[in-house]
Each structure stands twice: as C-alpha cells, then as structure tokens.
Amino acid sequence: MDELIRKNQELSAILHISRVLTSSFDLEKNLHSVMEFLAGQLEMQHGCVFLLDRISRELRIVAAYGLTQGEIERGKYRIGEGIVGRVIETGQPMFVPNIGDEPKFLNRTDSRPRKSGISFLCHPIGLDGHIMGVISVDRIYNEVRGNVDDDLRVLTIVASFIAQFVTLWEHHQRTEQECGHLRSQLRDRFDLSNIIGDSPAFQQVLKLVRKVAATDTTVLLLGESGTGKELIAQTLHYKSRRSKASFVAVNMAALPENLIEAELFGVEKGSFTGATARRVGRFESAHEGTIFLDEIGELPLNLQVKLLRVLQERRFERIGSSESVSVNVRIIAATNRNLLEEVKKGNFREDLYWRLNVVPIELPPLRDRPEDIPVLLDFYVNKFNLMYNRHVRFDPTAVEQLTAYGWPGNVRELANSVERLVIMAEKDVIDGGELPFRMALTASKPVPIVNEPVPRDVKLGDEIERLERNHIVRALKEHGGIQQQASRVLGLTPRQLGYRIKKYGIDPREI
C-alpha cells in the first residue's frame, strides 16, 4: 500500500513539474519552482540546478532551494571538479551516502557547516548525448524517510524534463535575438531619414507621419497607386510603440469578394464544409500590432458594417462562431479613390468613412513633385547597379527627359523602369535616345482618340458599347495601361473595369 502511495506521489510530482516547465520561458523562475516542489517531494535540505556556461566552461547555479544569494554565487565548478564537476564529465549520476566521509565533496557554497549524516544525490541534465548541466539534492535518509532508488528515479525524470526545457529556452533566446535584430533592421529601413523626397509637398507628408507615428490613432492614406502608401504605413508601424509586434497588410482588391470576411476575421472549425480547423484571421494575427487595409474602397458594403464595429469596439466574431474576439490593433487604411464621392454614390458607408478619416495623409503623385525625380533616379540606379553588378548612370539629357515624364505609375513605375534600363543597358551611360519611346516624348499628354464615323444603320446599344470601349482604351493609354488608375478616372471599380476589358477584347499590354 505504501509503495502504491509512493508511485502516485511520483506521478503527481512529474505532472506538476511538467506543467511548471511549460508555463513560460522564464528560466530562473521555472527552475526555482521545480526545486521548491522537489523540496517537499524529496524532503531535501538543499537543491541546485547547475548549467554549463559555454564560454567559460564553468558550472554555475541558475536555480536553488535552501541557499542564500551569496551561497549561490559561490557555487561554481569546473568540469571534473568535485562531485558536481565529475557528474557532468562522466555523464553518470552519483550518490554519496555521507558527504562528511567524501573528500571529493567540496562544499563550495559553504551551505553545510555540519556535513555529517547528509546524503547527496547528483544527476546529469542532458539531451541526445549532450550534457548541459547537473541537478543535485541533499537530504537525510533513515529507514522511515525515503529510498535512494526512488529518489534517483524521480531525479532522472526531472532532469530529462529540465534538459528539454533548457533546450527550448535556448532556441527561444536565439529566436528572440534574431527577431530583435530583424526588427532593428526594419526600424532602420523604415526610418524617416530613408524615405526619399525633399519637395515641400512630400516633406509635409513626413511632418504628419512624425506627429502621428507614436500614437494609436487611425490613419487614412490617400493617393494614387504607386505613391508609396504601404511604405508610409510600415514607417508608421516601425516608428510606433507597436514595432515589436506584427505588421499585417491586406489588399482588398487582391482578395475575391467571397473570401474577404474569412481572411479578415477568421473561420471557426465546422462552420462550413471543408472547415476542418479553426483559422485565425488577419485581425487576430495583428493583435498588439498594426493592420494595414490597402484599397479600403474595394471593401463590400456588407462587410463595411463589421469593420465599423471593429473600429468602434475592437471586437468581432469569426465566421461560424457567436463568441466575440477582442483585439488590440492599430488600423491604417489606404485608398486611391475619392471616398467622399463613393459615399455620395452609395458605395461606401459614411459612418465608416468618418471613422477611418481620423488623420488623413495625402501622398502627392510624382508629377507634382518633379524635384524629387532626380534623387529617386539616383537612389534606384545605385540600388540596381549593386543588385545586378552593373555600373550604369544616366546622363543629364536622360535625367531631364525622365523628370519631364508624367509617371502615371508614380514611384513604382519609376523603380521598375530604372531596373529594366539597368538590366538592358548596352553601355554604362544611358542617354535620352535609350529611353522608351513614351518617356522620350514625355508622354504625359493625353493620347488622342480617332473617332470613326458612325454608319446610320448602327443600333443605339452597339454605339454605346463602341463609345464605352473608346473611353476605356483612352483611359488605359493615358495611364500607361495601369488598370487601377484607369478605373479611378472612369469611375469604375477595378473589378468592373476588368469585366469590360474582357468583354471588349482589349489587351492592356498592347496599349
């Protein structure tokens, strides 16, 4: 009966210790809790966990029971030194019945002024043949109080648990260091000093960014496609107190309408056929961080209500669940559309607009800040020279022509054009003659459309379709084939424009 009680106590102890070691990654706190529990379980007077310092190759106490801070600091051993050093050297446990009779017991901590009658158990802490430390216990045995074999068995299991915990803790520490290094790199990358633009219009944007970056206020970024809205959103995040948490970007225009809700808010297991597991949405992924909602004007009306609630209460429900999920996120939205016009047309909720429009920041198009173009050209040519091991530069004629060009695709178009020119350049100096035809002619002027005479027998519906096709072709030509820009001018959504392009057999690549 006593044996059964002892076994139950051992199982309870093992369960408790496993829970303690999986509760957090606080090394000293968790190990100290383990030693406190073992003190009651094994009736020990003192107990220590030693770990091997990889640099000094010295065993140091990281957690102890029954020792003062001064005694802990004195408890240091070299490999092979004393009982503790011998155990880590051999990888074998040791039992000393009476430390008073053992000359190898050094008592470095000076915590045992009377050594006679005290037994000492010492077990290596290791995983997959790698010994990383030692656990030691000293206690008094007699016929009534305990059995050495039972205590060694418990120590063997506990040492195994500690070895796995320490290994996970080391991986966690390395991951945290790497993440910290990457976060530091991202903070440097998205520092305001690295954002290129000396024009007064762009400096006004940076002034606003500096003011709101440290706050949690909602920001609405306005501007044409390619003006750098996501870059500004990332800068706002990495200059804020949330920089250690996630930055989650969602492009509404890139998601099918029937999947937007699942992507944003997640799915509960079993909510529909195929939902075999709970799926976390983008808002949950951005908890404690920032979520960037790009192309917010593309959000369907039925989901605008749900987003409004998140903005107001920071709560939502996953698809298929009635349980509310609370999130702490900063919301940054962006659009290249006039949301007030969309509100008037009934495509965008007015209450949502005012919730998003707390701090609006409008990014000027590149054609409105031509003084920034030479600086941007210099930046990107250096970047792509380094990337492709080239030594290309623009001559003054090319810079002048590129500055005069309208850049309908803004900074994105400029970066892509410079990359292409660096790759394709036959010589190290690019002059005006090597620029694409549309740039060389500074094709910022509208491309005229030739209207063919309409035969009298053409039906009204056919004529309307012909006019609509001409308008679409003209808009695409004026904006370099960029559908996002053309759709904004035409008053259509990108999806509507895409449907008409397919309907009329228009190939934007040929325009």
C-alpha positions in Angstrom: 0.0 0.0 0.0 2.9 2.4 0.9 4.5 1.6 -2.5 1.3 2.5 -4.3 1.0 5.8 -2.5 4.7 6.5 -3.3 4.1 5.8 -7.0 1.0 8.1 -7.1 3.0 10.8 -5.4 5.8 10.4 -8.0 3.3 10.7 -10.9 1.7 13.8 -9.3 5.1 15.3 -8.9 6.1 14.6 -12.5 2.8 16.0 -13.8 3.2 19.2 -11.7 6.8 19.7 -12.8 5.9 19.3 -16.5 3.2 21.9 -16.1 5.7 24.3 -14.4 8.3 23.9 -17.1 5.8 24.5 -19.9 4.2 27.6 -18.3 6.6 30.1 -19.7 10.2 30.7 -20.9 11.3 32.3 -17.6 14.4 30.1 -17.0 15.2 31.0 -13.4 11.6 31.3 -12.2 10.5 27.9 -13.6 13.6 26.1 -12.3 13.3 27.6 -8.9 9.6 26.5 -8.8 10.8 23.0 -9.7 13.3 22.9 -6.9 10.8 24.2 -4.4 8.4 21.5 -5.3 11.1 18.8 -5.1 12.0 20.1 -1.6 8.6 18.9 -0.4 8.5 15.8 -2.5 12.0 14.5 -1.6 12.3 16.2 1.8 15.6 17.7 0.7 17.5 20.3 2.7 19.2 21.9 -0.3 18.8 21.6 -4.1 20.5 23.1 -7.1 20.3 23.2 -10.8 23.7 23.9 -12.4 24.1 24.8 -16.1 27.3 24.8 -18.1 28.5 28.2 -19.3 29.5 27.6 -22.9 32.1 30.4 -22.9 33.8 30.0 -19.5 33.1 26.2 -19.4 32.1 26.7 -15.8 29.2 25.2 -14.0 27.0 27.9 -12.3 23.9 27.7 -10.2 20.9 29.1 -12.0 18.2 27.9 -9.5 18.4 26.7 -5.9 16.4 25.8 -2.8 17.7 26.5 0.7 20.6 28.7 -0.3 21.2 32.4 0.1 22.2 34.6 -2.8 25.8 34.7 -1.5 25.9 30.9 -1.3 24.5 30.6 -4.9 27.2 33.0 -6.2 30.0 30.9 -4.6 28.6 27.6 -6.2 30.9 27.4 -9.2 32.7 24.3 -10.5 35.0 23.4 -13.4 34.4 20.2 -15.4 35.8 17.3 -13.4 36.0 19.3 -10.2 34.2 17.9 -7.2 31.2 15.7 -7.3 29.2 18.1 -9.5 32.1 18.5 -12.0 32.7 14.8 -12.0 29.0 14.1 -12.9 29.0 16.4 -15.9 32.3 15.0 -17.0 31.2 11.3 -16.9 27.5 11.9 -17.7 26.7 9.4 -14.9 24.6 10.1 -11.7 26.3 9.8 -8.3 25.1 9.1 -4.8 27.2 10.0 -1.7 25.7 8.4 1.4 27.5 10.7 3.8 29.2 13.9 2.5 31.3 14.1 5.7 33.1 11.0 4.6 33.6 12.0 0.9 36.8 14.1 0.3 35.7 15.0 -3.2 32.7 16.8 -1.9 34.0 20.4 -1.9 31.0 22.3 -0.4 31.9 25.4 -2.4 28.6 27.1 -1.3 29.6 26.8 2.4 25.9 26.0 3.0 26.6 22.8 5.0 28.6 23.7 8.1 27.8 20.3 9.5 28.3 17.7 6.8 28.0 14.5 8.8 24.9 12.4 8.2 23.8 14.3 5.0 23.4 12.3 1.7 24.0 13.8 -1.7 22.4 12.9 -5.0 23.6 14.3 -8.2 22.2 13.7 -11.7 23.3 15.0 -15.1 21.0 17.1 -17.2 21.3 16.1 -20.9 19.5 15.5 -24.1 20.6 13.3 -27.1 24.0 12.7 -25.5 24.6 16.4 -24.9 25.2 17.2 -21.2 24.3 20.7 -20.4 24.2 20.7 -16.6 23.6 18.9 -13.3 20.8 18.7 -10.7 21.8 18.0 -7.1 19.8 17.3 -3.9 21.0 16.6 -0.4 18.8 15.1 2.3 18.9 12.9 5.4 17.9 9.2 5.0 16.7 6.7 7.5 14.6 3.6 7.5 11.4 5.6 7.7 12.2 8.6 5.4 12.8 7.7 1.8 14.6 5.4 -0.6 17.6 6.3 -2.7 16.5 4.3 -5.7 13.1 6.0 -5.7 14.7 9.5 -5.4 17.1 8.8 -8.2 14.3 7.6 -10.5 12.4 10.9 -9.8 15.6 12.9 -10.4 16.2 11.1 -13.7 12.7 12.0 -15.0 13.0 15.6 -13.7 16.5 16.0 -15.2 15.1 14.9 -18.6 12.3 17.5 -18.3 14.7 20.2 -17.4 17.0 19.2 -20.4 14.1 19.6 -22.8 13.0 22.9 -21.2 16.6 24.3 -21.3 16.9 23.3 -25.0 13.6 25.0 -25.9 14.7 28.1 -23.8 18.0 28.3 -25.7 16.1 28.1 -29.1 13.7 30.7 -27.8 16.5 33.0 -26.8 18.2 32.7 -30.2 14.9 33.3 -31.9 14.2 36.4 -29.8 17.7 37.7 -30.6 17.3 37.1 -34.3 13.8 38.7 -34.2 15.2 41.7 -32.3 18.0 42.0 -34.9 15.5 41.8 -37.8 13.2 44.4 -36.0 16.2 46.7 -35.7 16.9 46.3 -39.4 13.3 47.0 -40.2 13.2 50.1 -38.0 16.3 51.3 -39.7 14.9 50.5 -43.2 11.6 52.3 -42.5 13.2 55.2 -40.7 12.0 58.6 -41.9 15.6 59.5 -42.9 15.5 56.7 -45.5 12.3 58.0 -47.2 13.4 59.9 -50.3 11.8 63.2 -51.0 12.9 66.8 -50.5 10.0 68.6 -52.2 7.8 70.7 -49.9 4.7 68.5 -50.7 6.5 65.4 -49.6 8.1 67.0 -46.6 4.6 67.9 -45.4 3.7 64.2 -45.6 6.7 63.3 -43.5 5.8 66.0 -41.0 2.4 64.4 -40.5 4.0 61.0 -40.2 6.3 62.2 -37.4 3.3 63.6 -35.5 1.1 60.5 -35.6 3.6 57.7 -35.6 3.8 57.4 -31.8 0.1 57.4 -31.3 -2.5 54.7 -31.8 -4.8 56.9 -33.9 -6.4 55.5 -37.1 -4.7 56.9 -40.3 -6.2 57.1 -43.8 -3.6 57.2 -46.5 -4.8 58.8 -49.8 -3.1 59.0 -53.1 -2.7 57.4 -56.5 -1.4 53.9 -57.0 2.4 53.6 -56.7 2.9 56.7 -54.5 4.2 54.7 -51.5 1.2 54.3 -49.3 2.4 50.9 -47.9 5.9 52.3 -47.3 4.4 55.1 -45.2 2.1 52.6 -43.4 5.2 50.5 -42.5 7.0 53.6 -41.3 4.1 54.5 -39.1 4.3 51.0 -37.6 8.0 50.7 -37.0 8.2 54.2 -35.5 5.4 53.3 -33.0 5.4 51.5 -29.7 3.9 48.5 -31.6 7.0 48.0 -33.6 7.9 44.7 -31.7 4.5 43.2 -32.8 3.3 42.2 -36.2 2.6 44.5 -39.2 -0.1 42.7 -41.3 -1.0 44.1 -44.7 -4.2 43.2 -46.5 -5.0 44.3 -50.1 -8.8 44.3 -50.5 -8.6 44.5 -54.3 -6.5 41.3 -54.4 -9.0 39.2 -52.5 -12.1 37.6 -54.0 -15.2 39.2 -52.5 -16.4 35.9 -51.0 -13.1 35.3 -49.2 -12.6 38.8 -47.7 -14.6 38.1 -44.5 -12.7 34.8 -43.8 -9.4 36.5 -44.4 -10.1 39.4 -42.1 -11.9 37.8 -39.3 -11.1 34.0 -39.4 -13.2 30.9 -39.6 -14.5 28.6 -36.8 -14.0 24.9 -37.1 -17.0 23.2 -38.7 -18.6 26.4 -39.9 -18.9 25.1 -43.4 -17.9 22.1 -45.4 -14.1 21.9 -45.5 -13.6 24.0 -42.4 -11.7 21.2 -40.6 -9.8 23.5 -38.2 -10.1 27.0 -36.7 -8.5 29.6 -38.9 -7.1 32.8 -37.4 -7.9 35.9 -39.4 -5.7 38.9 -40.2 -7.1 41.0 -37.3 -6.1 38.3 -34.8 -2.7 37.9 -36.4 -2.1 41.7 -36.0 -3.0 41.6 -32.2 -0.9 44.2 -30.3 0.5 45.4 -33.7 -0.8 47.2 -36.8 -3.1 46.1 -39.6 -2.9 47.9 -43.0 -6.1 47.7 -45.0 -5.0 48.7 -48.6 -7.6 49.6 -51.2 -10.2 50.0 -48.5 -12.6 51.4 -51.1 -13.0 47.9 -52.5 -14.5 46.5 -49.3 -18.0 45.2 -50.0 -20.9 47.1 -48.3 -22.0 44.1 -46.2 -18.5 43.9 -44.6 -18.2 47.6 -44.0 -20.6 47.2 -41.1 -18.5 44.5 -39.5 -15.3 46.6 -40.0 -17.1 49.6 -38.4 -17.8 47.6 -35.3 -14.1 46.6 -35.1 -13.1 50.2 -35.3 -15.5 51.2 -32.6 -15.2 48.3 -30.2 -12.1 46.3 -31.3 -14.3 43.2 -31.2 -15.6 40.7 -33.9 -16.8 37.2 -34.4 -15.2 34.5 -36.6 -17.4 33.0 -39.3 -19.5 30.3 -37.7 -19.0 31.5 -34.2 -21.1 33.6 -31.8 -18.1 34.1 -29.5 -16.6 37.6 -29.6 -12.9 38.0 -30.1 -11.2 41.1 -28.7 -8.1 42.5 -30.5 -5.8 45.4 -29.7 -4.7 46.7 -33.1 -3.9 49.9 -34.8 -5.7 50.4 -38.1 -4.1 52.1 -41.1 -6.2 52.2 -44.3 -5.3 53.4 -47.8 -7.2 54.1 -51.0 -6.6 55.7 -54.4 -10.3 56.5 -54.7 -12.3 59.5 -53.6 -14.2 58.0 -50.7 -16.5 61.0 -50.3 -17.6 60.5 -53.9 -18.1 56.8 -53.1 -20.2 57.8 -50.1 -22.4 60.0 -52.3 -22.8 57.2 -54.8 -23.8 54.8 -52.0 -20.7 52.5 -52.5 -19.2 53.4 -49.1 -20.7 53.9 -45.7 -20.5 57.5 -44.4 -20.1 56.4 -40.8 -17.2 54.1 -41.7 -15.6 56.9 -43.7 -15.5 59.3 -40.8 -14.2 56.5 -38.5 -11.3 55.9 -40.9 -10.7 59.6 -41.7 -9.3 60.5 -38.2 -5.9 61.6 -39.6 -5.9 61.7 -43.4 -2.5 61.9 -45.1 -2.4 62.5 -48.8 0.6 61.4 -50.8 1.3 63.6 -53.8 1.8 62.0 -57.2 5.3 62.0 -58.6 4.3 64.5 -61.4 3.5 67.1 -58.6 7.0 66.8 -57.1 9.4 66.7 -60.1 12.3 68.0 -58.0 12.3 64.5 -56.3 12.7 62.6 -59.5 16.5 63.1 -60.0 17.1 62.0 -56.4 14.9 58.9 -56.8 16.6 58.1 -60.1 20.0 58.2 -58.4 18.8 56.0 -55.5 17.3 53.3 -57.7 20.1 53.2 -60.2 22.6 52.7 -57.3 20.3 50.0 -55.9 20.0 48.1 -59.1 23.7 48.5 -60.0 24.5 46.8 -56.7 21.9 44.1 -57.3 23.0 43.3 -60.9 26.7 44.1 -60.6 26.4 47.0 -63.1 27.9 50.5 -63.3 25.2 52.3 -65.1 24.4 56.0 -64.8 22.0 58.5 -66.5 23.4 61.4 -68.5 21.8 64.9 -68.0 19.7 64.5 -71.1 18.1 61.3 -69.8 17.5 62.8 -66.4 15.8 65.9 -67.9 13.5 63.7 -70.1 12.7 61.4 -67.2 11.9 64.4 -65.0 9.6 65.8 -67.6 7.7 62.5 -68.0 4.3 62.3 -66.3 4.9 59.0 -64.4 1.3 57.8 -64.2 2.5 54.8 -62.2 4.4 57.1 -59.8 7.4 55.7 -57.8 6.5 52.1 -58.6 6.7 52.8 -62.3 10.0 54.7 -61.8 11.6 51.9 -59.9 10.5 49.3 -62.4 11.7 51.4 -65.3 15.1 52.0 -63.8 15.5 48.3 -63.1 14.7 47.5 -66.7 17.1 50.2 -68.0 20.0 49.0 -65.8 19.5 45.4 -67.0 19.1 46.2 -70.7 21.7 49.0 -70.9 24.4 48.2 -73.6 26.8 50.8 -72.1 27.5 52.4 -68.8 25.9 55.8 -69.7 22.2 55.9 -70.5 21.3 58.9 -72.7 17.9 60.1 -73.9 18.0 58.0 -77.0 17.9 54.8 -75.0 14.7 55.7 -73.1 11.4 54.0 -74.0 9.5 55.9 -76.7 6.8 57.1 -74.4 9.3 58.6 -71.9 11.4 60.1 -74.6 8.4 62.0 -75.9 7.4 62.9 -72.3 4.1 61.2 -72.9 2.2 62.9 -70.1 -0.1 64.5 -72.6 -3.4 62.7 -73.3 -3.3 60.3 -76.3 -6.0 61.5 -78.8 -8.6 59.1 -79.9 -9.7 58.9 -83.5 -13.4 58.8 -83.7 -14.6 56.9 -86.8 -17.8 58.0 -88.5 -20.9 56.0 -87.3 -23.0 54.3 -90.0 -26.7 55.1 -89.9 -27.8 51.5 -89.5 -25.8 51.0 -86.2 -28.1 50.4 -83.3 -28.0 52.6 -80.2 -26.8 49.7 -77.9 -23.9 49.0 -80.3 -23.0 52.7 -80.4 -23.0 52.9 -76.6 -20.7 49.9 -76.4 -18.4 51.4 -79.0 -18.2 54.7 -77.0 -17.6 52.8 -73.8 -14.8 50.8 -75.4 -13.2 54.0 -76.7 -13.3 55.6 -73.3 -11.7 52.6 -71.7 -8.9 52.4 -74.4 -8.3 56.2 -74.0 -8.1 55.9 -70.2 -5.7 53.0 -70.4 -3.5 54.8 -72.9 -3.4 57.9 -70.7 -2.3 55.9 -67.7 0.2 53.6 -69.3 -2.1 50.5 -69.2 -2.4 50.7 -65.5 -6.0 49.4 -64.7 -6.1 50.8 -61.2 -5.5 54.4 -62.5 -7.8 54.0 -65.5 -10.7 52.6 -63.3 -10.4 55.6 -61.0 -10.7 58.1 -63.9 -13.6 56.1 -65.4 -15.5 55.9 -62.1 -15.4 52.1 -62.1 -14.1 49.6 -59.6 -11.0 47.6 -60.8 -13.4 44.5 -61.0 -15.9 46.3 -63.2 -13.1 47.6 -65.5 -11.6 44.1 -65.7 -15.0 42.7 -66.7 -15.4 45.3 -69.5 -11.8 44.8 -70.7 -12.6 41.1 -71.1 -15.9 41.8 -72.7 -14.5 44.1 -75.4 -11.4 42.0 -76.0 -9.0 44.8 -75.0 -5.4 43.8 -74.4 -3.8 46.4 -72.0 -0.3 45.0 -72.9 -0.7 46.3 -76.4 -1.8 49.8 -75.3 
